[in-house]
């Protein structure tokens, strides 16, 4: 169960850091809004990622004129939560239309991507190439990155003209490359790092655990760990 007061303090501290130390107290309606995030089970790190998205847009507009309040970030927080739910495969809980018991609602189907499959593959390969030449992974996973880049090249060549079953084969291959890369990086991580990732994934899923069958919870945990690995090491999103 989420500690609501601790949750609010963490969000407030994060907002303070993003506002260059300017403290914006989360009280009144803002407090109720953040408590709503906690009640929905939005993990703190996911909420922070949503807040960070708002700040990124704000920075792009030029010099900031005033501190950002948490209310301005809600749409980005909810978007980040939707993406997280799709990534780990959990449902959202809501009251039925007649005010009855809380019921499970499936995660929304993501909107159809606007860019082409080939463009997506180009982007994934470019990101992996940048990682290969950087110190982000400290050279420890160069072989895994090389394997992924080599495996993606024939998929990229086939993507432009692929239709029907051929296109699905490209999508399946892309997903498999991403799963294998995350697996290799996770297995090569120190035991303490793997334990930390598993603990963080468990904290994220705690609000949903009681409603999930054992198999679904296990799959969601694996997906949450994979998401954390991608986030920590700056890996691209392979799914299209």
DRENKOL-986314 format. One record per residue: residue number from 1; y, z, x of N, C-alpha, C in turn. Coordinates in Angstrom, 1 decimal, padded with zeros to 4 digits. Atoms other than C-alpha are relative to their C-alpha. Example, Ala and Ser with C-alpha at 12.3 -4.5 7.8 and 13.67 -1.06 7.14 Angstrom:
<recs>
REC seq   n.yy   n.zz   n.xx  ca.yy  ca.zz  ca.xx   c.yy   c.zz   c.xx
REC   1 -001.2  000.0  000.9 -004.5  007.8  012.3  001.2  000.0  000.9
REC   2 -001.1  000.0 -000.9 -001.1  007.1  013.7  001.1  000.8 -000.8
</recs>
This chain:
<recs>
REC seq   n.yy   n.zz   n.xx  ca.yy  ca.zz  ca.xx   c.yy   c.zz   c.xx
REC   1 -001.2  000.0  000.9  000.0  000.0  000.0  001.2  000.0  000.9
REC   2 -001.2  000.1 -000.8  003.4 -000.9  001.3  000.9  001.2 -000.2
REC   3 -000.9 -001.1  000.1  005.7  002.0  002.2  001.4 -000.6 -000.3
REC   4 -001.2  000.7  000.4  008.8  000.8  000.3  001.2  000.4  000.8
REC   5 -001.2 -000.5 -000.7  011.4  002.9  002.1 -000.1 -000.5  001.4
REC   6  000.1  000.6 -001.3  010.0  001.9  005.5  000.2 -001.5  000.1
REC   7 -000.2  001.5  000.1  010.0 -001.7  004.4  001.5 -000.3  000.0
REC   8 -001.4  000.2  000.2  013.6 -001.5  003.4  000.7  000.3  001.4
REC   9 -000.7 -000.4 -001.2  014.6  000.2  006.7 -000.3 -001.1  001.1
REC  10  000.3  001.1 -000.9  012.8 -002.6  008.7  000.9 -001.2 -000.3
REC  11 -000.8  001.1  000.3  014.6 -005.3  006.8  001.5  000.2  000.4
REC  12 -001.4 -000.3 -000.3  017.9 -003.5  007.2  000.3 -000.1  001.5
REC  13 -000.2  000.0 -001.5  017.4 -003.1  011.0  000.0 -001.5  000.5
REC  14  000.1  001.4 -000.4  016.4 -006.8  011.3  001.3 -000.7 -000.4
REC  15 -001.2  000.6  000.4  019.5 -007.9  009.3  001.2  000.5  000.9
REC  16 -001.0 -000.5 -000.9  021.6 -005.7  011.6  000.0 -000.8  001.3
REC  17  000.1  000.7 -001.3  020.3 -007.4  014.7  000.4 -001.5 -000.2
REC  18 -000.4  001.4  000.2  020.8 -010.9  013.2  001.5 -000.1 -000.2
REC  19 -001.5 -000.1  000.1  024.4 -009.8  012.4  000.7  000.5  001.2
REC  20 -000.6 -000.4 -001.2  025.0 -009.0  016.0  000.4  001.5  000.0
REC  21 -000.3 -001.4  000.0  024.9 -005.3  015.4  000.8  000.5 -001.1
REC  22 -000.8 -000.5  001.2  027.1 -005.2  012.3 -000.9  000.5 -001.1
REC  23  000.9 -000.6  001.0  025.4 -002.9  009.9  000.4 -000.3 -001.4
REC  24 -000.1  000.3  001.4  025.0 -004.1  006.3 -001.0  000.9 -000.7
REC  25  001.0 -000.9  000.7  023.5 -001.3  004.2 -000.6 -000.7 -001.2
REC  26  000.7  000.5  001.2  020.9 -002.3  001.7 -000.1  001.1 -001.0
REC  27 -000.2 -001.0  001.1  021.9 -000.3 -001.3  000.2 -000.7 -001.3
REC  28 -000.3  000.5  001.3  022.3 -000.7 -005.0 -000.9 -001.2 -000.4
REC  29  000.8  001.2  000.4  021.3 -004.2 -006.3 -000.8 -000.6  001.2
REC  30  000.7  000.5 -001.2  020.4 -005.3 -002.7 -001.3  000.8  000.2
REC  31  001.2 -000.8 -000.2  018.0 -002.4 -002.4 -001.1 -000.4 -001.0
REC  32  001.0  000.4  001.0  016.3 -003.3 -005.7 -000.6 -001.4  000.3
REC  33  000.5  001.3 -000.3  016.0 -006.9 -004.6 -001.0  000.1  001.1
REC  34  001.0 -000.1 -001.1  014.3 -005.9 -001.3 -001.2  000.7 -000.5
REC  35  001.1 -000.7  000.6  012.1 -003.5 -003.2 -000.9 -001.0 -000.8
REC  36  000.7  001.1  000.7  011.1 -006.5 -005.3 -000.9 -000.8  000.9
REC  37  000.8  000.7 -001.0  010.0 -008.3 -002.2 -001.2  000.9  000.4
REC  38  001.1 -000.9 -000.4  007.9 -005.2 -001.2 -001.1  000.0 -001.1
REC  39  001.0 -000.1  001.1  006.3 -005.0 -004.7 -000.8 -001.3 -000.2
REC  40  000.7  001.2  000.0  005.4 -008.7 -004.5 -001.1 -000.1  001.1
REC  41  000.9  000.1 -001.2  003.6 -008.0 -001.2  000.4 -000.9  001.1
REC  42 -000.5  000.9 -001.0  005.8 -010.1  000.9  000.0  000.8  001.4
REC  43  000.0 -000.7 -001.3  005.0 -009.0  004.5  001.4  000.0  000.7
REC  44 -001.3 -000.1 -000.6  007.9 -007.8  006.5  000.3 -001.2  000.9
REC  45 -000.2  001.1 -001.0  007.5 -010.5  009.2  000.3 -001.3 -000.7
REC  46 -000.2  001.2  000.8  007.4 -013.2  006.5  001.5  000.1 -000.6
REC  47 -001.3 -000.1  000.5  010.6 -011.8  004.9  001.0 -000.2  001.2
REC  48 -000.9  000.2 -001.1  012.2 -011.7  008.4  000.1 -001.5  000.3
REC  49  000.0  001.5 -000.3  011.2 -015.4  008.9  000.9 -000.7 -001.0
REC  50 -000.9  000.6  001.0  013.0 -016.2  005.7  001.4  000.2  000.3
REC  51 -001.4 -000.3 -000.4  016.1 -014.4  006.7  000.5 -000.8  001.2
REC  52 -000.3  000.7 -001.2  016.0 -016.1  010.0  000.4 -001.5 -000.3
REC  53 -000.3  001.4  000.5  016.0 -019.5  008.2  001.4 -000.1 -000.5
REC  54 -001.4  000.0  000.5  019.2 -018.6  006.4  001.0  000.0  001.2
REC  55 -000.9 -000.1 -001.2  020.8 -017.6  009.7  000.1 -001.3  000.8
REC  56  000.0  001.3 -000.7  019.8 -020.9  011.3  000.9 -001.0 -000.6
REC  57 -000.9  000.9  000.8  021.5 -022.9  008.6  001.5  000.5  000.2
REC  58 -001.3 -000.5 -000.1  024.5 -020.6  008.8  000.6 -000.3  001.4
REC  59 -000.5  000.3 -001.4  024.8 -021.0  012.6  000.4 -001.5  000.1
REC  60 -000.2  001.4 -000.2  024.7 -024.8  012.2  001.4 -000.4 -000.7
REC  61 -001.3  000.3  000.7  027.9 -024.7  010.0  001.2  000.3  000.9
REC  62 -001.1 -000.4 -000.9  029.9 -023.4  012.9  000.2  001.5  000.2
REC  63 -000.2 -001.4 -000.3  031.4 -020.1  013.9 -000.1  000.8 -001.3
REC  64  000.2 -000.8  001.2  030.4 -017.3  011.4  001.3  000.7 -000.3
REC  65 -001.2 -000.6  000.4  033.2 -015.9  009.4 -000.2  001.5 -000.5
REC  66  000.2 -001.3  000.5  031.6 -012.8  007.9 -001.5  000.4  000.2
REC  67  001.4 -000.4 -000.1  028.3 -010.8  008.2 -000.7 -000.5 -001.2
REC  68  000.9  000.5  001.1  025.4 -012.1  006.1 -000.6  001.2 -000.7
REC  69  000.6 -001.0  000.9  024.2 -010.0  003.2 -001.4 -000.4 -000.3
REC  70  001.4  000.3  000.2  020.5 -009.8  002.4 -000.2 -000.8 -001.2
REC  71  000.2  000.8  001.3  021.0 -011.2 -001.1  000.1 -001.5  000.2
REC  72 -000.2  001.4 -000.2  022.1 -014.5  000.4 -001.4 -000.7  000.5
REC  73  001.2  000.5 -000.6  018.6 -014.9  002.0 -001.2 -000.1 -000.9
REC  74  001.2 -000.1  000.9  016.4 -014.4 -001.0 -000.8 -001.3 -000.2
REC  75  000.7  001.3  000.3  015.6 -018.1 -001.7 -000.8 -000.4  001.3
REC  76  000.7  000.4 -001.2  014.6 -018.6  002.0 -001.2  001.0  000.1
REC  77  001.1 -000.9 -000.1  012.5 -015.4  001.9 -001.2 -000.4 -001.0
REC  78  001.1  000.4  001.0  010.6 -016.6 -001.3 -000.7 -001.3  000.5
REC  79  000.6  001.2 -000.5  010.1 -020.0  000.3 -001.0  000.3  001.1
REC  80  000.9 -000.4 -001.1  008.6 -018.4  003.4 -001.2  000.7 -000.5
REC  81  001.1 -000.6  000.6  006.4 -016.3  001.2 -001.0 -001.0 -000.6
REC  82  000.9  001.0  000.6  005.1 -019.3 -000.7 -000.8 -000.7  001.1
REC  83  000.7  000.7 -001.1  004.2 -021.0  002.6 -001.0  000.9  000.6
REC  84  001.0 -000.9 -000.5  002.5 -017.9  003.8 -001.2  000.1 -000.9
REC  85  001.1 -000.1  001.0  000.4 -017.6  000.6 -000.9 -001.2  000.1
REC  86  000.8  001.2 -000.1 -000.7 -021.2  000.9 -000.8  000.0  001.3
REC  87  000.6  000.0 -001.3 -001.5 -020.7  004.6 -001.2  000.9  000.0
REC  88  001.1 -001.0 -000.1 -003.7 -017.7  004.1 -000.9  000.0 -001.3
REC  89  000.8  000.2  001.2 -005.0 -018.6  000.6  000.0  001.2 -000.9
REC  90  000.0 -001.1  001.0 -003.9 -015.6 -001.5  000.9 -000.4 -001.2
REC  91 -000.7  000.2  001.3 -002.6 -015.5 -005.1  001.2  000.9 -000.1
REC  92 -001.0 -000.9  000.4  000.5 -014.0 -006.5 -000.3  000.6 -001.3
REC  93  000.3 -000.7  001.2  000.3 -011.4 -009.2  001.2  000.1 -000.9
REC  94 -001.2 -000.1  000.9  002.5 -011.5 -012.3 -000.5  000.4 -001.4
REC  95  000.4 -000.4  001.3  002.5 -010.1 -015.8 -000.2 -001.3 -000.9
REC  96  000.2  001.2  000.9  001.2 -012.5 -018.5  001.2 -000.1 -000.9
REC  97 -001.2  000.2  000.8  003.8 -014.0 -020.9  000.2  001.0 -001.1
REC  98 -000.2 -000.9  001.1  003.1 -011.4 -023.6  000.1  001.4  000.5
REC  99 -000.2 -001.3 -000.5  003.7 -008.5 -021.3 -001.3  000.8  000.2
REC 100  001.3 -000.7 -000.1  000.0 -007.7 -020.9 -000.3  000.4  001.5
REC 101  000.4 -000.5 -001.4 -001.9 -006.7 -017.7  000.4 -001.1  001.0
REC 102 -000.3  000.9 -001.1 -001.1 -008.2 -014.3 -001.2 -000.9  000.2
REC 103  001.0  001.0 -000.2 -003.0 -011.4 -013.7  000.3 -000.8  001.2
REC 104 -000.1  000.8 -001.2 -003.7 -013.6 -010.7  000.5 -001.4 -000.4
REC 105 -000.4  001.4  000.2 -001.8 -016.9 -010.5 -000.2 -000.7  001.4
REC 106  000.2  000.7 -001.3 -002.8 -019.5 -007.9  001.3 -000.4  000.7
REC 107 -001.2  000.4 -000.8 -000.5 -020.4 -005.1  000.4 -001.4 -000.4
REC 108 -000.5  001.3  000.4  001.7 -023.4 -005.9 -000.5 -001.1  000.9
REC 109  000.4  001.2 -000.8  000.6 -026.8 -004.7  001.3 -000.5  000.7
REC 110 -001.2  000.5 -000.7  003.0 -027.9 -001.9  000.5 -001.4 -000.4
REC 111 -000.6  001.3  000.3  005.3 -030.8 -002.6 -000.5 -001.1  001.0
REC 112  000.5  001.1 -000.8  004.2 -034.2 -001.3  001.0 -000.2  001.2
REC 113 -000.8  000.1 -001.1  005.5 -034.6  002.2  000.8 -001.4  000.0
REC 114 -000.8  001.2  000.1  008.3 -037.2  002.6 -000.3 -000.9  001.2
REC 115  000.2  000.8 -001.1  007.5 -038.4  006.1 -001.5 -000.5  000.0
REC 116  001.3  000.7 -000.1  004.5 -040.6  007.0 -001.0  000.9  000.8
REC 117  001.0 -000.7 -000.7  001.2 -039.3  008.3  000.1 -000.3  001.5
REC 118 -000.2  000.4 -001.5  001.8 -041.2  011.6  001.2  000.8  000.6
REC 119 -001.1 -000.8 -000.5  005.2 -039.5  011.9 -000.3  001.4  000.3
REC 120  000.5 -001.4 -000.1  003.6 -036.1  011.4 -000.8  000.1  001.3
REC 121  000.8  000.0 -001.2  001.0 -036.9  014.1  000.9 -000.2  001.3
REC 122 -001.0  000.2 -001.1  003.8 -038.1  016.4  000.6  001.4  000.4
REC 123 -000.7 -001.3 -000.2  005.6 -034.8  015.9 -000.9  001.1  000.6
REC 124  001.0 -001.0 -000.5  002.4 -032.7  016.5 -000.2 -000.3  001.5
REC 125  000.3  000.4 -001.4  001.6 -034.6  019.7  001.2  000.3  000.9
REC 126 -001.2 -000.2 -000.8  005.2 -034.3  020.9  000.1  001.5  000.3
REC 127 -000.1 -001.5 -000.2  005.2 -030.5  020.4 -001.1  000.5  001.0
REC 128  001.1 -000.4 -000.9  001.8 -030.1  022.2  000.4 -000.4  001.4
REC 129 -000.3  000.5 -001.3  003.1 -032.2  025.1  001.1  000.9  000.6
REC 130 -001.0 -000.9 -000.5  006.2 -030.0  025.4 -000.6  001.3  000.4
REC 131  000.7 -001.2 -000.3  004.0 -026.9  025.3 -000.8 -000.1  001.3
REC 132  000.8  000.3 -001.2  001.8 -028.5  028.0  000.8  000.1  001.2
REC 133 -000.8  000.0 -001.1  004.7 -028.8  030.3  000.9  001.2  000.2
REC 134 -000.8 -001.2  000.0  006.3 -025.4  029.6 -000.8  001.2  000.4
REC 135  000.7 -001.3 -000.4  005.5 -021.8  030.5 -000.3  000.8 -001.2
REC 136  000.2 -000.8  001.3  005.1 -020.8  026.8 -001.4  000.6  000.0
REC 137  001.3 -000.5  000.0  001.4 -020.5  027.3 -000.4  000.4  001.4
REC 138  000.2 -000.4 -001.4  001.7 -019.7  031.0 -001.1 -000.7  000.7
REC 139  001.0  000.8 -000.7 -000.7 -022.5  032.0 -001.4  000.4 -000.3
REC 140  001.3 -000.5  000.3 -003.6 -020.5  030.6 -000.8 -000.9 -000.9
REC 141  000.7  000.8  001.0 -004.5 -023.0  027.9  000.3 -001.5  000.2
REC 142 -000.3  001.4 -000.2 -003.7 -026.3  029.5 -001.2 -000.9 -000.4
REC 143  001.2  000.8  000.3 -007.3 -027.6  029.1 -000.1 -000.1 -001.5
REC 144  000.1  000.0  001.5 -007.3 -026.7  025.4  001.1 -001.0 -000.6
REC 145 -001.1  000.9  000.4 -003.9 -028.5  025.0 -000.4 -001.5  000.3
REC 146  000.4  001.4 -000.3 -005.2 -031.6  026.8 -001.0 -000.5 -000.9
REC 147  001.1  000.4  001.0 -008.3 -031.7  024.6  000.6 -000.4 -001.3
REC 148 -000.6  000.2  001.3 -006.2 -031.5  021.5  000.8 -001.3  000.0
REC 149 -000.8  001.2 -000.1 -003.8 -034.3  022.7 -000.9 -001.2  000.0
REC 150  001.0  001.2 -000.1 -006.7 -036.6  023.6 -000.6 -000.2 -001.3
REC 151  000.7  000.2  001.2 -008.4 -036.0  020.3  001.0 -000.5 -001.1
REC 152 -001.0  000.4  001.0 -005.1 -036.7  018.4  000.3 -001.5  000.2
REC 153 -000.5  001.4 -000.3 -004.4 -040.1  020.1 -000.7 -001.0 -000.9
REC 154  000.6  001.0  000.9 -007.0 -042.1  018.2  000.3  000.2 -001.5
REC 155 -000.4 -000.3  001.4 -006.0 -040.4  014.9  001.4 -000.6 -000.2
REC 156 -001.4  000.6  000.1 -002.4 -041.4  015.6  000.0 -001.5 -000.2
REC 157  000.1  001.5  000.0 -003.4 -045.0  016.2 -000.5 -000.5 -001.4
REC 158  000.6  000.4  001.3 -005.4 -045.1  012.9  000.9  000.4 -001.2
REC 159 -000.7 -000.5  001.1 -002.9 -043.3  010.8  000.9 -001.0 -000.8
REC 160 -001.0  000.9  000.6 -000.4 -046.1  010.2 -000.7 -000.9 -001.1
REC 161  000.6  000.9  001.0 -002.9 -048.4  008.4 -001.1  000.6 -000.8
REC 162  001.1 -000.7  000.7 -005.4 -045.8  007.1  000.3  000.1 -001.4
REC 163 -000.1 -000.2  001.4 -006.0 -045.8  003.4 -001.4  000.6 -000.5
REC 164  001.2 -000.5  000.6 -008.5 -044.1  001.1 -000.8  000.9  000.9
REC 165  000.9 -000.8 -000.8 -011.5 -042.7  002.9  000.4  000.1  001.5
REC 166 -000.5  000.0 -001.4 -010.1 -043.7  006.3  001.1  001.0  000.2
REC 167 -001.2 -000.9 -000.1 -006.9 -041.8  005.6 -000.6  001.5  000.0
REC 168  000.6 -001.4  000.2 -009.0 -038.7  004.5 -000.7  000.4  001.3
REC 169  000.7 -000.3 -001.3 -011.0 -039.0  007.8  001.1  000.4  001.0
REC 170 -001.1 -000.3 -000.9 -007.7 -038.9  009.7  000.5  001.4 -000.3
REC 171 -000.4 -001.4  000.4 -006.6 -035.8  007.8 -001.0  001.1  000.4
REC 172  001.0 -000.9 -000.4 -009.9 -034.1  008.3  000.0  000.2  001.5
REC 173  000.0 -000.1 -001.5 -009.8 -034.9  012.0  001.2  000.8  000.5
REC 174 -001.2 -000.7 -000.4 -006.2 -033.6  012.3 -000.2  001.5 -000.2
REC 175  000.2 -001.4  000.3 -007.2 -030.3  010.6 -001.0  000.6  001.0
REC 176  001.0 -000.6 -001.0 -010.3 -029.9  012.9  000.6  000.2  001.3
REC 177 -000.6 -000.2 -001.3 -008.2 -030.4  016.0  000.8  001.3  000.0
REC 178 -000.8 -001.2  000.1 -005.8 -027.7  014.9 -000.8  001.3  000.0
REC 179  000.9 -001.1  000.0 -008.6 -025.3  014.1 -000.6  000.3  001.3
REC 180  000.6 -000.1 -001.3 -010.3 -025.9  017.4  001.0  000.5  001.0
REC 181 -001.0 -000.4 -001.0 -007.0 -025.4  019.4  000.3  001.5 -000.2
REC 182 -000.3 -001.4  000.3 -006.2 -022.1  017.6 -001.2  000.9  000.4
REC 183  001.2 -000.8 -000.3 -009.8 -020.9  018.1 -000.1  000.2  001.6
REC 184  000.1 -000.1 -001.5 -009.7 -021.7  021.9  001.0  000.9  000.5
REC 185 -001.1 -000.9 -000.5 -006.4 -019.9  022.4 -000.3  001.4 -000.4
REC 186  000.3 -001.4  000.5 -007.5 -016.9  020.3 -001.1  000.6  000.9
REC 187  001.1 -000.5 -000.8 -010.8 -016.6  022.2  000.4  000.3  001.4
REC 188 -000.4 -000.2 -001.3 -009.0 -016.8  025.5  001.0  001.2  000.2
REC 189 -000.9 -001.1  000.0 -006.6 -014.0  024.6 -000.6  001.3  000.4
REC 190  000.6 -001.3 -000.3 -007.1 -010.5  026.0 -000.5  000.7 -001.2
REC 191  000.5 -000.7  001.1 -009.1 -008.2  023.8  001.1  000.8 -000.8
REC 192 -001.0 -000.8  000.6 -006.1 -006.0  023.2  000.9 -000.9 -000.9
REC 193 -000.8  000.9  000.8 -004.1 -009.0  022.0 -000.7 -000.4 -001.3
REC 194  000.7  000.4  001.2 -006.8 -010.1  019.6  000.0  001.1 -001.0
REC 195  000.0 -001.1  000.9 -007.0 -006.6  018.2  001.4  000.2 -000.7
REC 196 -001.3 -000.2  000.6 -003.2 -006.5  017.7  000.2 -001.1 -001.1
REC 197 -000.2  001.1  001.0 -003.3 -009.9  015.8 -000.8  000.4 -001.2
REC 198  000.9 -000.3  001.2 -006.2 -008.7  013.6  000.7  001.2 -000.8
REC 199 -000.6 -001.2  000.7 -004.3 -005.4  012.8  001.2 -000.5 -000.8
REC 200 -001.2  000.5  000.7 -001.1 -007.3  011.9 -000.4 -000.9 -001.2
REC 201  000.5  000.7  001.1 -003.1 -009.7  009.7 -000.4  000.9 -001.1
REC 202  000.5 -000.9  001.0 -004.7 -006.8  007.9  001.2  000.7 -000.7
REC 203 -001.2 -000.6  000.6 -001.2 -005.2  007.3  000.6 -001.0 -001.0
REC 204 -000.6  001.0  000.9  000.0 -008.5  005.8 -000.8 -000.1 -001.3
REC 205  000.8  000.2  001.1 -002.9 -008.7  003.5 -000.3  001.2 -000.9
REC 206  000.3 -001.2  000.7 -003.1 -005.1  002.5  000.3  000.1 -001.5
REC 207 -000.4  000.0  001.4 -001.2 -005.5 -000.8 -001.0 -000.8 -000.9
REC 208  000.8  000.9  000.8 -003.7 -008.1 -001.9 -001.5  000.3  000.1
REC 209  001.4 -000.2 -000.4 -007.0 -006.7 -000.5 -000.8  000.5 -001.2
REC 210  000.8 -000.6  001.1 -008.1 -004.7 -003.6 -000.4 -001.1 -001.0
REC 211  000.3  001.0  001.0 -008.0 -007.9 -005.7 -000.8 -001.2  000.5
REC 212  000.7  001.1 -000.6 -009.9 -010.1 -003.3 -001.5  000.3  000.3
REC 213  001.4 -000.1 -000.4 -013.7 -010.6 -003.0 -000.1  000.1  001.5
REC 214  000.2 -000.2 -001.4 -015.1 -009.8  000.4  000.1 -001.3  000.8
REC 215  000.0  001.3 -000.6 -015.6 -013.5  001.3  001.4 -000.5  000.1
REC 216 -001.3  000.5  000.1 -012.1 -014.4  000.2  000.9  000.8  001.0
REC 217 -000.8 -000.8 -000.9 -010.6 -011.5  002.2 -000.2 -000.4  001.4
REC 218  000.4  000.4 -001.4 -012.5 -012.5  005.3  000.7 -001.3  000.4
REC 219 -000.6  001.3 -000.2 -011.3 -016.1  005.0  001.5  000.1  000.2
REC 220 -001.4 -000.1 -000.1 -007.7 -015.0  004.4  000.4  000.7  001.3
REC 221 -000.3 -000.6 -001.3 -007.8 -012.7  007.4 -000.1 -000.9  001.1
REC 222  000.1  001.0 -001.0 -009.0 -015.5  009.6  001.2 -000.9  000.0
REC 223 -001.2  000.9  000.2 -006.2 -017.7  008.2  001.2  000.7  000.5
REC 224 -001.2 -000.7 -000.4 -003.6 -015.0  008.8  000.1  000.1  001.5
REC 225  000.0 -000.1 -001.5 -004.7 -014.5  012.4  000.3 -001.4  000.6
REC 226 -000.3  001.4 -000.6 -004.6 -018.3  013.0  001.5 -000.3 -000.2
REC 227 -001.4  000.2  000.2 -001.1 -018.4  011.5  000.8  000.8  001.0
REC 228 -000.7 -000.8 -001.0  000.0 -015.5  013.8 -000.1 -000.6  001.4
REC 229  000.2  000.6 -001.3 -001.4 -017.3  016.8  000.9 -001.2  000.1
REC 230 -000.9  001.2  000.0  000.4 -020.5  015.9  001.5  000.4  000.2
REC 231 -001.3 -000.5  000.0  003.6 -018.5  015.4  000.3  000.5  001.4
REC 232 -000.2 -000.7 -001.2  003.3 -016.5  018.6  000.1 -001.0  001.2
REC 233  000.1  001.0 -001.1  002.5 -019.5  020.9  000.8 -001.3 -000.3
REC 234 -000.8  001.2  000.3  004.8 -022.0  019.2 -000.8 -001.3 -000.3
REC 235  000.8  001.2  000.3  002.0 -024.3  018.1  000.5 -000.7 -001.3
REC 236 -000.5  000.7  001.2  002.8 -027.0  015.5 -000.9  000.3 -001.2
REC 237  000.8 -000.1  001.2  001.6 -027.0  012.0 -000.8 -001.3 -000.1
REC 238  000.8  001.2  000.0 -001.3 -029.4  011.9 -000.2 -000.6 -001.4
REC 239  000.3  000.5  001.4 -001.9 -029.6  008.1  001.1 -000.9 -000.4
REC 240 -001.0  001.0  000.5 -000.2 -032.5  006.4 -000.1  000.0 -001.6
</recs>
